[in-house]
Amino acid sequence: MQQCILKLVFDNSLYDEITDSLLTFPDKELEFMGYLVQAHTKTLGDIREQVSGFKQNMVIEITTHEEEAVKIIRYIKDVLADAPFDYQLLPLLNFSVS
């Protein structure tokens, strides 16, 4: 099974809810990392975003495989039906350094 990185991208305000859902994932204990990113879009919400020119988003990365990534996404959508988030699945290349 090929390893992948599942990237979840969402509004900073959803961080606690998303991480709580990942920590309660029933199939296995997930390990992940989260970090803040600056999202540059045409539509910025409040005055702070308009002045700074970006929106604060969060990204969570989980090293997994495709089948499990589908289960994780479905689980989050079931637990947090109203939480908008984007996701990407990126394949990991196997290589060795000698």
Legacy VTK file of the C-alpha trace (Angstrom):
# vtk DataFile Version 3.0
C-alpha trace
ASCII
DATASET POLYDATA
POINTS 98 float
0.000 0.000 0.000
1.426 3.381 -1.001
1.904 5.923 1.754
0.287 9.337 1.266
-0.070 12.596 3.110
-3.639 13.673 3.770
-3.795 17.452 4.119
-6.830 19.008 5.760
-7.233 22.761 5.251
-9.773 24.719 7.295
-10.496 27.959 9.112
-8.415 28.529 12.223
-11.578 28.656 14.361
-12.262 24.949 13.667
-8.909 23.706 14.966
-10.192 22.313 18.278
-13.163 20.570 16.699
-11.127 19.002 13.892
-8.349 17.807 16.191
-10.866 16.402 18.682
-12.504 14.408 15.888
-9.125 13.073 14.733
-8.196 12.086 18.283
-11.411 10.065 18.543
-11.033 8.329 15.165
-12.297 4.800 15.914
-10.122 2.677 13.584
-6.761 3.557 15.109
-4.851 6.203 16.997
-3.862 8.877 14.481
-0.678 10.898 14.612
-0.756 14.264 12.879
0.756 17.712 12.858
-0.986 21.030 12.465
0.306 24.431 11.493
-0.959 27.910 10.654
-0.869 29.126 7.062
-1.655 32.432 5.416
-4.348 31.959 2.779
-4.407 34.639 0.109
-7.823 34.824 -1.545
-9.905 37.423 -3.314
-12.635 37.300 -0.685
-11.366 38.279 2.740
-13.783 38.386 5.656
-13.256 40.824 8.503
-11.301 44.067 8.581
-8.204 42.345 10.045
-8.034 40.026 7.028
-8.551 42.918 4.640
-5.757 44.974 6.225
-3.288 42.081 6.435
-4.205 40.745 2.977
-4.576 37.126 4.099
-6.758 34.804 6.116
-5.378 32.586 8.886
-6.058 28.948 8.068
-4.881 25.723 9.613
-3.397 22.714 7.865
-3.259 19.271 9.435
-1.096 16.604 7.823
-1.589 12.894 8.419
0.699 10.243 6.940
-1.604 7.421 5.886
-2.704 5.443 2.836
-5.534 6.131 0.386
-8.118 3.756 1.860
-7.609 5.079 5.366
-7.679 8.693 4.116
-11.167 8.100 2.722
-12.269 6.714 6.104
-10.798 9.723 7.928
-12.545 12.225 5.651
-15.875 10.411 5.962
-15.491 10.266 9.737
-14.852 14.010 10.020
-17.819 14.744 7.755
-20.041 12.521 9.919
-18.879 13.987 13.230
-18.706 17.612 12.047
-21.377 17.796 9.373
-21.398 21.609 9.261
-17.633 22.152 9.392
-16.301 23.257 6.002
-12.839 21.974 5.134
-10.801 21.148 2.072
-8.510 18.191 1.679
-5.742 16.911 -0.570
-4.138 13.500 -0.822
-0.504 13.597 -1.906
1.465 10.431 -2.722
4.802 9.920 -0.989
7.734 8.833 -3.116
9.911 6.019 -1.812
13.600 6.810 -2.057
16.760 6.072 -0.170
19.850 8.106 0.467
23.171 6.284 0.715
LINES 1 99
98 0 1 2 3 4 5 6 7 8 9 10 11 12 13 14 15 16 17 18 19 20 21 22 23 24 25 26 27 28 29 30 31 32 33 34 35 36 37 38 39 40 41 42 43 44 45 46 47 48 49 50 51 52 53 54 55 56 57 58 59 60 61 62 63 64 65 66 67 68 69 70 71 72 73 74 75 76 77 78 79 80 81 82 83 84 85 86 87 88 89 90 91 92 93 94 95 96 97
